[in-house]
Amino acid sequence: MEKTIKRYWPVFLIPTMAAFLIGFIVPFAEGIYLSFCKFTTIRDAEFVGLQNYIDAFKDATFPDAFKFTTLFAIVTLVLINVLAFLVALALTQKIKGTNIFRTIFFMPNLIGGIVLGYVWQLIFDAIFSKFDTALKLNEVLGFWGLVILVCWQQIGYMMIVYIAGLQAIPEDIQEAAMIDGANRTQRLFRVTIPNMMPSITICTFLTITNSFKLFDQNLALTGGEPLHKTEMLALNIYETFYGRVGYEGVGQAKAVIFFILVVAIGLIQLRLTRSKEVQQ
């Protein structure tokens, strides 16, 4: 059987590689090329060099969207990971009903972002109507509305990752720390968290990339209102490409810039957190 697999492995690999090539590599390469073109459809693309990138940086809404997205990513990075870790820490204690609570906390992650956006919009508008305002009329309310929505959706997922990390810590390490006289706080910061760094790496990477790529919740909850002040990068690219006639190339250039930013930030984060990991 092993010899047969080694002999015919290309037969099993080719379909997957072909699908990856057709579904990802070719569109990705074509998208990069189109970012240097002025076009309405891909058949009438006209090469214009770096003009699309120049126009992208001249668009005042793009750097504003980047600033808003960066602030949002920092806030959600801290809140989601701290709260998810605390919930995971609580649910790994020997108490009854932990499985039920894990299921309840994880369930929001199963709901689509568009649905969540509209549901939370109704909730927020019902609350803010008592104060003669609305989510789409206030930049600060829109920002914190997005933070609450994303935290509510993602904390349960990150909690599962942290629970797996907590359960993977050998008990003899904790017992040795207790014998040495370490209290609960010392064990948390000197034993638990250092041994949780692989899980922290995963969760921080997912949180940062998800925050920068956020689109459907932003579209449904605030739509970038008021006056594009709550518009994140993904929504800004969408509005440029589909909402402005003749700006398809600029939208494509923004998408390439967006890709480079997300990759760069993700790699920096991975390097920083992996350097803190310890060998058990």
N, C-alpha and C positions, 0 to 999 in steps of 0.2 A: 504494500500500500504506500509506504513512504517513497519507494523508488518511482512508483507511478505518479505520485504528486509532484516529485522533483522534475519528472520528465515533462509533464503536461501543465505545469503551473501557469505558463502564458495563456492557456485557454481560459483559465479562470480570472486572470488579471486583466486581459484585454477588454472585456465588456465594461468593467469598472473604470479603467483608464480612459476608455472612449467616452463614457458618460461624463467623466470629470473634465475631459478636454473640451467636449462640445458644450457642456453646461456651465463651465466656469472659465477655463483658460482662454478660449476664443472670445467670449463676450467681454472678459476683462481686458484683453489686449485691444479689442475693437473700441472699448470705452476710453482707453488711454489715447488712442489715435483720434477719436472724435473730440476729445478735449482740446485738440489743436485745430479744430475745424469749426466753420460756421455752417450750420445745417438746420433743416427742418425735419427731414427724414435721413436715414443713413445713406440713401442713394444720391442725395444732392449735396453731400458734404464737400465743402470747399476749404482747403488748408489755409489757415490764417496765422500760423505760428503761435506766439505767446500772447496774442491779443486777448484771448479768453481769460487767461490767468491775470492779466493786467486789469481787465474789467471786473474780475471777481474781487480783487483786492480794493478796487475803487468803490465797489458797492458797500455803502455804509452799513447795511443790514448784516453783512457777513461777519465782520469783526465783532459787532454787537452780539450776534448769535453765538460766536465763539466764547466771548466773555461770559454770557449767560450760561452756556453749557458747561464751561469750566467751573464756575461757582456751584452750579447744580451738582456736578460730578463730585466735587470736594465734600459738599454737605452730605450727599447721599452715601458716599464712601464711608464716612465716619459713622453716620447714624445706622445704616443698614448693618455694618459689620459689628459694631458695638452691641446693638440690640439683639442681633442674631446670635452672637456669642453668649450673651447673658441668658437668652432663652434656652439655648442648647445646654448651657451649664446647669440651668434649673431642671431641665427635662432629662438629664442623665443622673439625677439623684434618685435614690430608691424611694419613690413616692408612687402612690396609686394613680392610674389614669394617664400615665405619660404618653402611651400610644395614641390615646384619643386626642390629647393636646397637640401632639406632633401632626396628626392628620388635619386638625383644625387650622393650625398655623400654616401648613403647606397648601391648603386648598386655594387661597387667592392666586397662587402661581399658575393654576390650571385655567384661569379665566383669561380670555383674550384682552389685549391692551385697549382695543377700540371700545369693547363693552365696558371695561373698567372705567375708561375715560368718561363715557356718557353717564354711567351710574354715579360716579363721584361728582360730576358736574351738577347733577340733580340734587345731590346731597348738599354740596357747598352753596348752590344758589338758594336752596330752601333756608339755609342758615343765614347767609349774608343778606337775604331779602328783608330780614328783621332789622337790619342796620342800614337799609336803603342803599345798598351797593351790590355788586356782583363780581364774580371771579374774573370775568373778562374786562372789567373796568379798572382793575387795580393790579399793577405789576407785582407788588409784594405779595398780595393774596394769590396771584397766579403762580408765583414761584413756590410758595409754601404748599399750595394745593398740589402741585406736581411732586414735591418732595414727599408729602403724606401718601399720595397714591402709589408712588414707586416703592416706598418703604413698606407699605401694607402688602404690596404684591411680592416683593423679593425677599423679605426677611425670612419667610418660611423655607424658601429654597436654600438660602445660605445656612439656615439653622441645621438642615439635614447634613450638609457638608461638615459643619462644625461638630455635630454629634458623632459622625463617623471618625473625625479626628480625635475627639475626646476618648472614644471607646478604644482607639488604637494605642493609646498611651499605656505602656506596661504598668501594672499595679505595683510591682516591686519598686519602681522609681518613687512613687508616691509614699509607699511604706517606708522606704529608706529616708525620705525627707522628714516624715513624721518622727521616726526614731531619732533623727538628728536634732529634733526640737523645733522644726519649722512650723509656724502657725499657718492658718488657712490663706492669709494674704500672701505670705512669703512663698507658699507652695504654688499659688496661682501665678505669680509673676516670675518665679525662678524655675518652676518645673513645668506647669501646665502650658503656659503660653509659648515658651521656647520649643516645646515638643509639638505644639500646634501649628508651627510655622508653615508646613506644607499645605494645611487647610486654609490658613490665612492667605497664602500666596494665591490659591485657587479663587477664593472668595473676593479678594481685592481685585484680581484681574477681571473676574466676571462683573463685578460692580462697576468698575471704571469703564470697561468697554460697553456694557449695557447702558450706562448713563450717557455716554457720548453718542451712542447709536439710537437713543430713544426717539421714536417717531410717532407711533400710533397713539400713545397716551397723550403726547403733546398736541397732536392734531385734534383729538376728541375733547380734551379737557379745556384748553385755552385757545387753540387755533392760532397761537402767536399773538393774540390780543392782550393788551391794547397797543395798537400801532407797532406790531412786530417786537414789542418789548419782552414778551415771553416766548419768542421763537427760538428754538434750538437748531443746531446745525443741520440735522437731517431734514427738518421741516423747511428750513431756509433753502436748502438745495431743491427740495420738491417744489416749493413755490417759485423758485427761479426757473426751473426746467419746464414746468407745466403751466405756470401762472403768468409768464411774461413772454409774449410773442417775440421771436427772434433771439431769445436768450438761452436757447437749448445748449449751445456750445459753452456758454458761461456756466450754466448749471452743471454740465459735465466736468468742466475744469474744477468747480467747487467740490464735486464728488471725489475727484482724484486727490485734491488737497486734503479733504476730509479723511480719505483712506490713509494717506501718509501720516496724518496727525494721530489717528487711532492706533496705527501700528507702532509708531514711535513711542507714544505714551505707554502702550501695553508692554513693549520691550523694556522700557526704563523701569516700570513697576516690577516686572518679573525679575530683573537683575537686582533691584534693591531688596525685595523680599526674600529671594532665594539665597542671598548672601547671609541672611539671618537664620537660615535653617540649620538645625543641629542633627548630628547622626546619633540615632538611639543605640 
